[in-house]
């Protein structure tokens, strides 16, 4: 799995279109300081493994 900030959506899309990726491409939405959501926290835990 590879994560991208929301601002990197174009880069993530380009990688997916090239067909050279295996696994998932995940866009992470920054909700601001002190406002993390459960889904974002779960992505971070998986990424940090």
LUMLUMDREN-2810 file (N, C-alpha, C; in Angstrom, 1 decimal):
<atoms>
<atom><aa>X</aa><ch>A</ch><at>N</at><xx>0.8</xx><yy>-1.2</yy><zz>0.0</zz></atom>
<atom><aa>X</aa><ch>A</ch><at>CA</at><xx>0.0</xx><yy>0.0</yy><zz>0.0</zz></atom>
<atom><aa>X</aa><ch>A</ch><at>C</at><xx>0.9</xx><yy>1.2</yy><zz>0.0</zz></atom>
<atom><aa>X</aa><ch>A</ch><at>N</at><xx>0.5</xx><yy>2.2</yy><zz>-0.8</zz></atom>
<atom><aa>X</aa><ch>A</ch><at>CA</at><xx>1.2</xx><yy>3.5</yy><zz>-0.8</zz></atom>
<atom><aa>X</aa><ch>A</ch><at>C</at><xx>0.3</xx><yy>4.6</yy><zz>-0.6</zz></atom>
<atom><aa>X</aa><ch>A</ch><at>N</at><xx>0.6</xx><yy>5.5</yy><zz>0.3</zz></atom>
<atom><aa>X</aa><ch>A</ch><at>CA</at><xx>-0.2</xx><yy>6.6</yy><zz>0.7</zz></atom>
<atom><aa>X</aa><ch>A</ch><at>C</at><xx>0.2</xx><yy>7.9</yy><zz>0.1</zz></atom>
<atom><aa>X</aa><ch>A</ch><at>N</at><xx>-0.7</xx><yy>8.8</yy><zz>-0.2</zz></atom>
<atom><aa>X</aa><ch>A</ch><at>CA</at><xx>-0.4</xx><yy>10.1</yy><zz>-0.8</zz></atom>
<atom><aa>X</aa><ch>A</ch><at>C</at><xx>-1.3</xx><yy>11.1</yy><zz>-0.1</zz></atom>
<atom><aa>X</aa><ch>A</ch><at>N</at><xx>-0.8</xx><yy>12.3</yy><zz>0.1</zz></atom>
<atom><aa>X</aa><ch>A</ch><at>CA</at><xx>-1.7</xx><yy>13.4</yy><zz>0.7</zz></atom>
<atom><aa>X</aa><ch>A</ch><at>C</at><xx>-2.7</xx><yy>13.7</yy><zz>-0.4</zz></atom>
<atom><aa>X</aa><ch>A</ch><at>N</at><xx>-3.8</xx><yy>14.3</yy><zz>0.0</zz></atom>
<atom><aa>X</aa><ch>A</ch><at>CA</at><xx>-4.8</xx><yy>14.6</yy><zz>-1.0</zz></atom>
<atom><aa>X</aa><ch>A</ch><at>C</at><xx>-4.3</xx><yy>15.5</yy><zz>-2.1</zz></atom>
<atom><aa>X</aa><ch>A</ch><at>N</at><xx>-3.3</xx><yy>16.3</yy><zz>-1.9</zz></atom>
<atom><aa>X</aa><ch>A</ch><at>CA</at><xx>-2.7</xx><yy>17.1</yy><zz>-2.9</zz></atom>
<atom><aa>X</aa><ch>A</ch><at>C</at><xx>-1.9</xx><yy>16.3</yy><zz>-3.9</zz></atom>
<atom><aa>X</aa><ch>A</ch><at>N</at><xx>-1.6</xx><yy>15.1</yy><zz>-3.6</zz></atom>
<atom><aa>X</aa><ch>A</ch><at>CA</at><xx>-0.9</xx><yy>14.2</yy><zz>-4.5</zz></atom>
<atom><aa>X</aa><ch>A</ch><at>C</at><xx>-1.8</xx><yy>13.3</yy><zz>-5.3</zz></atom>
<atom><aa>X</aa><ch>A</ch><at>N</at><xx>-3.1</xx><yy>13.6</yy><zz>-5.4</zz></atom>
<atom><aa>X</aa><ch>A</ch><at>CA</at><xx>-4.0</xx><yy>12.8</yy><zz>-6.1</zz></atom>
<atom><aa>X</aa><ch>A</ch><at>C</at><xx>-3.6</xx><yy>12.6</yy><zz>-7.5</zz></atom>
<atom><aa>X</aa><ch>A</ch><at>N</at><xx>-3.1</xx><yy>13.6</yy><zz>-8.2</zz></atom>
<atom><aa>X</aa><ch>A</ch><at>CA</at><xx>-2.8</xx><yy>13.5</yy><zz>-9.6</zz></atom>
<atom><aa>X</aa><ch>A</ch><at>C</at><xx>-1.6</xx><yy>12.5</yy><zz>-9.8</zz></atom>
<atom><aa>X</aa><ch>A</ch><at>N</at><xx>-0.6</xx><yy>12.6</yy><zz>-8.9</zz></atom>
<atom><aa>X</aa><ch>A</ch><at>CA</at><xx>0.5</xx><yy>11.6</yy><zz>-8.9</zz></atom>
<atom><aa>X</aa><ch>A</ch><at>C</at><xx>0.0</xx><yy>10.2</yy><zz>-8.7</zz></atom>
<atom><aa>X</aa><ch>A</ch><at>N</at><xx>-0.8</xx><yy>10.0</yy><zz>-7.7</zz></atom>
<atom><aa>X</aa><ch>A</ch><at>CA</at><xx>-1.4</xx><yy>8.7</yy><zz>-7.4</zz></atom>
<atom><aa>X</aa><ch>A</ch><at>C</at><xx>-2.2</xx><yy>8.1</yy><zz>-8.6</zz></atom>
<atom><aa>X</aa><ch>A</ch><at>N</at><xx>-3.0</xx><yy>9.0</yy><zz>-9.2</zz></atom>
<atom><aa>X</aa><ch>A</ch><at>CA</at><xx>-3.7</xx><yy>8.6</yy><zz>-10.4</zz></atom>
<atom><aa>X</aa><ch>A</ch><at>C</at><xx>-2.8</xx><yy>8.2</yy><zz>-11.6</zz></atom>
<atom><aa>X</aa><ch>A</ch><at>N</at><xx>-1.8</xx><yy>9.0</yy><zz>-11.8</zz></atom>
<atom><aa>X</aa><ch>A</ch><at>CA</at><xx>-0.8</xx><yy>8.7</yy><zz>-12.8</zz></atom>
<atom><aa>X</aa><ch>A</ch><at>C</at><xx>-0.1</xx><yy>7.3</yy><zz>-12.6</zz></atom>
<atom><aa>X</aa><ch>A</ch><at>N</at><xx>0.2</xx><yy>7.1</yy><zz>-11.4</zz></atom>
<atom><aa>X</aa><ch>A</ch><at>CA</at><xx>0.9</xx><yy>5.8</yy><zz>-11.1</zz></atom>
<atom><aa>X</aa><ch>A</ch><at>C</at><xx>-0.1</xx><yy>4.6</yy><zz>-11.3</zz></atom>
<atom><aa>X</aa><ch>A</ch><at>N</at><xx>-1.3</xx><yy>4.8</yy><zz>-10.9</zz></atom>
<atom><aa>X</aa><ch>A</ch><at>CA</at><xx>-2.3</xx><yy>3.7</yy><zz>-11.2</zz></atom>
<atom><aa>X</aa><ch>A</ch><at>C</at><xx>-2.6</xx><yy>3.5</yy><zz>-12.7</zz></atom>
<atom><aa>X</aa><ch>A</ch><at>N</at><xx>-2.6</xx><yy>4.6</yy><zz>-13.4</zz></atom>
<atom><aa>X</aa><ch>A</ch><at>CA</at><xx>-2.8</xx><yy>4.5</yy><zz>-14.9</zz></atom>
<atom><aa>X</aa><ch>A</ch><at>C</at><xx>-1.7</xx><yy>3.8</yy><zz>-15.6</zz></atom>
<atom><aa>X</aa><ch>A</ch><at>N</at><xx>-0.5</xx><yy>3.9</yy><zz>-15.1</zz></atom>
<atom><aa>X</aa><ch>A</ch><at>CA</at><xx>0.7</xx><yy>3.3</yy><zz>-15.7</zz></atom>
<atom><aa>X</aa><ch>A</ch><at>C</at><xx>0.6</xx><yy>1.8</yy><zz>-15.6</zz></atom>
<atom><aa>X</aa><ch>A</ch><at>N</at><xx>-0.1</xx><yy>1.3</yy><zz>-14.6</zz></atom>
<atom><aa>X</aa><ch>A</ch><at>CA</at><xx>-0.3</xx><yy>-0.2</yy><zz>-14.4</zz></atom>
<atom><aa>X</aa><ch>A</ch><at>C</at><xx>1.0</xx><yy>-0.8</yy><zz>-13.8</zz></atom>
<atom><aa>X</aa><ch>A</ch><at>N</at><xx>1.9</xx><yy>0.0</yy><zz>-13.2</zz></atom>
<atom><aa>X</aa><ch>A</ch><at>CA</at><xx>3.1</xx><yy>-0.6</yy><zz>-12.6</zz></atom>
<atom><aa>X</aa><ch>A</ch><at>C</at><xx>3.0</xx><yy>-0.7</yy><zz>-11.1</zz></atom>
<atom><aa>X</aa><ch>A</ch><at>N</at><xx>1.8</xx><yy>-0.5</yy><zz>-10.6</zz></atom>
<atom><aa>X</aa><ch>A</ch><at>CA</at><xx>1.7</xx><yy>-0.6</yy><zz>-9.1</zz></atom>
<atom><aa>X</aa><ch>A</ch><at>C</at><xx>1.0</xx><yy>-1.9</yy><zz>-8.8</zz></atom>
<atom><aa>X</aa><ch>A</ch><at>N</at><xx>1.4</xx><yy>-2.4</yy><zz>-7.6</zz></atom>
<atom><aa>X</aa><ch>A</ch><at>CA</at><xx>0.7</xx><yy>-3.6</yy><zz>-7.1</zz></atom>
<atom><aa>X</aa><ch>A</ch><at>C</at><xx>0.2</xx><yy>-3.2</yy><zz>-5.7</zz></atom>
<atom><aa>X</aa><ch>A</ch><at>N</at><xx>-1.0</xx><yy>-3.5</yy><zz>-5.4</zz></atom>
<atom><aa>X</aa><ch>A</ch><at>CA</at><xx>-1.6</xx><yy>-3.1</yy><zz>-4.1</zz></atom>
<atom><aa>X</aa><ch>A</ch><at>C</at><xx>-2.5</xx><yy>-1.9</yy><zz>-4.3</zz></atom>
<atom><aa>X</aa><ch>A</ch><at>N</at><xx>-2.6</xx><yy>-1.2</yy><zz>-3.2</zz></atom>
<atom><aa>X</aa><ch>A</ch><at>CA</at><xx>-3.6</xx><yy>-0.1</yy><zz>-3.1</zz></atom>
<atom><aa>X</aa><ch>A</ch><at>C</at><xx>-2.8</xx><yy>1.2</yy><zz>-3.1</zz></atom>
<atom><aa>X</aa><ch>A</ch><at>N</at><xx>-3.5</xx><yy>2.3</yy><zz>-3.7</zz></atom>
<atom><aa>X</aa><ch>A</ch><at>CA</at><xx>-3.0</xx><yy>3.6</yy><zz>-3.6</zz></atom>
<atom><aa>X</aa><ch>A</ch><at>C</at><xx>-4.1</xx><yy>4.3</yy><zz>-2.7</zz></atom>
<atom><aa>X</aa><ch>A</ch><at>N</at><xx>-3.6</xx><yy>5.0</yy><zz>-1.6</zz></atom>
<atom><aa>X</aa><ch>A</ch><at>CA</at><xx>-4.5</xx><yy>5.5</yy><zz>-0.7</zz></atom>
<atom><aa>X</aa><ch>A</ch><at>C</at><xx>-4.3</xx><yy>7.0</yy><zz>-0.6</zz></atom>
<atom><aa>X</aa><ch>A</ch><at>N</at><xx>-5.4</xx><yy>7.8</yy><zz>-0.7</zz></atom>
<atom><aa>X</aa><ch>A</ch><at>CA</at><xx>-5.3</xx><yy>9.3</yy><zz>-0.4</zz></atom>
<atom><aa>X</aa><ch>A</ch><at>C</at><xx>-5.6</xx><yy>9.6</yy><zz>1.0</zz></atom>
<atom><aa>X</aa><ch>A</ch><at>N</at><xx>-4.8</xx><yy>10.3</yy><zz>1.7</zz></atom>
<atom><aa>X</aa><ch>A</ch><at>CA</at><xx>-5.0</xx><yy>10.6</yy><zz>3.1</zz></atom>
<atom><aa>X</aa><ch>A</ch><at>C</at><xx>-5.4</xx><yy>12.1</yy><zz>3.2</zz></atom>
<atom><aa>X</aa><ch>A</ch><at>N</at><xx>-6.5</xx><yy>12.3</yy><zz>3.8</zz></atom>
<atom><aa>X</aa><ch>A</ch><at>CA</at><xx>-7.1</xx><yy>13.7</yy><zz>4.0</zz></atom>
<atom><aa>X</aa><ch>A</ch><at>C</at><xx>-6.6</xx><yy>14.2</yy><zz>5.3</zz></atom>
<atom><aa>X</aa><ch>A</ch><at>N</at><xx>-5.9</xx><yy>15.3</yy><zz>5.3</zz></atom>
<atom><aa>X</aa><ch>A</ch><at>CA</at><xx>-5.5</xx><yy>16.0</yy><zz>6.6</zz></atom>
<atom><aa>X</aa><ch>A</ch><at>C</at><xx>-6.7</xx><yy>16.8</yy><zz>7.1</zz></atom>
<atom><aa>X</aa><ch>A</ch><at>N</at><xx>-7.2</xx><yy>16.4</yy><zz>8.2</zz></atom>
<atom><aa>X</aa><ch>A</ch><at>CA</at><xx>-8.4</xx><yy>17.1</yy><zz>8.8</zz></atom>
<atom><aa>X</aa><ch>A</ch><at>C</at><xx>-8.0</xx><yy>18.3</yy><zz>9.7</zz></atom>
<atom><aa>X</aa><ch>A</ch><at>N</at><xx>-6.7</xx><yy>18.6</yy><zz>9.8</zz></atom>
<atom><aa>X</aa><ch>A</ch><at>CA</at><xx>-6.2</xx><yy>19.6</yy><zz>10.7</zz></atom>
<atom><aa>X</aa><ch>A</ch><at>C</at><xx>-5.8</xx><yy>19.1</yy><zz>12.0</zz></atom>
<atom><aa>X</aa><ch>A</ch><at>N</at><xx>-5.1</xx><yy>20.0</yy><zz>12.8</zz></atom>
<atom><aa>X</aa><ch>A</ch><at>CA</at><xx>-4.6</xx><yy>19.6</yy><zz>14.1</zz></atom>
<atom><aa>X</aa><ch>A</ch><at>C</at><xx>-5.7</xx><yy>19.2</yy><zz>15.0</zz></atom>
<atom><aa>X</aa><ch>A</ch><at>N</at><xx>-5.5</xx><yy>18.1</yy><zz>15.7</zz></atom>
<atom><aa>X</aa><ch>A</ch><at>CA</at><xx>-6.5</xx><yy>17.7</yy><zz>16.7</zz></atom>
<atom><aa>X</aa><ch>A</ch><at>C</at><xx>-7.8</xx><yy>17.2</yy><zz>16.2</zz></atom>
<atom><aa>X</aa><ch>A</ch><at>N</at><xx>-7.9</xx><yy>17.0</yy><zz>14.9</zz></atom>
<atom><aa>X</aa><ch>A</ch><at>CA</at><xx>-9.2</xx><yy>16.5</yy><zz>14.3</zz></atom>
<atom><aa>X</aa><ch>A</ch><at>C</at><xx>-9.0</xx><yy>15.3</yy><zz>13.5</zz></atom>
<atom><aa>X</aa><ch>A</ch><at>N</at><xx>-8.2</xx><yy>14.4</yy><zz>13.9</zz></atom>
<atom><aa>X</aa><ch>A</ch><at>CA</at><xx>-8.0</xx><yy>13.1</yy><zz>13.1</zz></atom>
<atom><aa>X</aa><ch>A</ch><at>C</at><xx>-9.2</xx><yy>12.3</yy><zz>13.2</zz></atom>
<atom><aa>X</aa><ch>A</ch><at>N</at><xx>-9.5</xx><yy>11.6</yy><zz>12.1</zz></atom>
<atom><aa>X</aa><ch>A</ch><at>CA</at><xx>-10.7</xx><yy>10.6</yy><zz>12.1</zz></atom>
<atom><aa>X</aa><ch>A</ch><at>C</at><xx>-10.2</xx><yy>9.2</yy><zz>12.2</zz></atom>
<atom><aa>X</aa><ch>A</ch><at>N</at><xx>-11.1</xx><yy>8.3</yy><zz>12.6</zz></atom>
<atom><aa>X</aa><ch>A</ch><at>CA</at><xx>-10.7</xx><yy>6.9</yy><zz>12.8</zz></atom>
<atom><aa>X</aa><ch>A</ch><at>C</at><xx>-10.1</xx><yy>6.3</yy><zz>11.5</zz></atom>
<atom><aa>X</aa><ch>A</ch><at>N</at><xx>-10.7</xx><yy>6.6</yy><zz>10.4</zz></atom>
<atom><aa>X</aa><ch>A</ch><at>CA</at><xx>-10.2</xx><yy>6.0</yy><zz>9.1</zz></atom>
<atom><aa>X</aa><ch>A</ch><at>C</at><xx>-8.7</xx><yy>6.5</yy><zz>8.8</zz></atom>
<atom><aa>X</aa><ch>A</ch><at>N</at><xx>-8.5</xx><yy>7.8</yy><zz>9.1</zz></atom>
<atom><aa>X</aa><ch>A</ch><at>CA</at><xx>-7.1</xx><yy>8.3</yy><zz>8.9</zz></atom>
<atom><aa>X</aa><ch>A</ch><at>C</at><xx>-6.1</xx><yy>7.6</yy><zz>9.8</zz></atom>
<atom><aa>X</aa><ch>A</ch><at>N</at><xx>-6.5</xx><yy>7.5</yy><zz>11.1</zz></atom>
<atom><aa>X</aa><ch>A</ch><at>CA</at><xx>-5.7</xx><yy>6.8</yy><zz>12.1</zz></atom>
<atom><aa>X</aa><ch>A</ch><at>C</at><xx>-5.4</xx><yy>5.4</yy><zz>11.7</zz></atom>
<atom><aa>X</aa><ch>A</ch><at>N</at><xx>-6.4</xx><yy>4.7</yy><zz>11.1</zz></atom>
<atom><aa>X</aa><ch>A</ch><at>CA</at><xx>-6.2</xx><yy>3.3</yy><zz>10.7</zz></atom>
<atom><aa>X</aa><ch>A</ch><at>C</at><xx>-5.2</xx><yy>3.2</yy><zz>9.5</zz></atom>
<atom><aa>X</aa><ch>A</ch><at>N</at><xx>-5.2</xx><yy>4.1</yy><zz>8.6</zz></atom>
<atom><aa>X</aa><ch>A</ch><at>CA</at><xx>-4.3</xx><yy>4.2</yy><zz>7.5</zz></atom>
<atom><aa>X</aa><ch>A</ch><at>C</at><xx>-2.9</xx><yy>4.4</yy><zz>8.0</zz></atom>
<atom><aa>X</aa><ch>A</ch><at>N</at><xx>-2.7</xx><yy>5.4</yy><zz>8.9</zz></atom>
<atom><aa>X</aa><ch>A</ch><at>CA</at><xx>-1.4</xx><yy>5.6</yy><zz>9.5</zz></atom>
<atom><aa>X</aa><ch>A</ch><at>C</at><xx>-0.8</xx><yy>4.4</yy><zz>10.2</zz></atom>
<atom><aa>X</aa><ch>A</ch><at>N</at><xx>-1.7</xx><yy>3.7</yy><zz>11.0</zz></atom>
<atom><aa>X</aa><ch>A</ch><at>CA</at><xx>-1.2</xx><yy>2.5</yy><zz>11.6</zz></atom>
<atom><aa>X</aa><ch>A</ch><at>C</at><xx>-0.7</xx><yy>1.5</yy><zz>10.6</zz></atom>
<atom><aa>X</aa><ch>A</ch><at>N</at><xx>-1.4</xx><yy>1.3</yy><zz>9.6</zz></atom>
<atom><aa>X</aa><ch>A</ch><at>CA</at><xx>-1.0</xx><yy>0.3</yy><zz>8.5</zz></atom>
<atom><aa>X</aa><ch>A</ch><at>C</at><xx>0.3</xx><yy>0.8</yy><zz>7.9</zz></atom>
<atom><aa>X</aa><ch>A</ch><at>N</at><xx>0.4</xx><yy>2.1</yy><zz>7.6</zz></atom>
<atom><aa>X</aa><ch>A</ch><at>CA</at><xx>1.5</xx><yy>2.6</yy><zz>6.9</zz></atom>
<atom><aa>X</aa><ch>A</ch><at>C</at><xx>2.8</xx><yy>2.5</yy><zz>7.7</zz></atom>
<atom><aa>X</aa><ch>A</ch><at>N</at><xx>2.7</xx><yy>2.7</yy><zz>9.0</zz></atom>
<atom><aa>X</aa><ch>A</ch><at>CA</at><xx>3.8</xx><yy>2.7</yy><zz>10.0</zz></atom>
<atom><aa>X</aa><ch>A</ch><at>C</at><xx>4.3</xx><yy>1.3</yy><zz>10.3</zz></atom>
<atom><aa>X</aa><ch>A</ch><at>N</at><xx>3.7</xx><yy>0.3</yy><zz>9.9</zz></atom>
<atom><aa>X</aa><ch>A</ch><at>CA</at><xx>4.1</xx><yy>-1.1</yy><zz>10.2</zz></atom>
<atom><aa>X</aa><ch>A</ch><at>C</at><xx>5.4</xx><yy>-1.4</yy><zz>9.6</zz></atom>
</atoms>
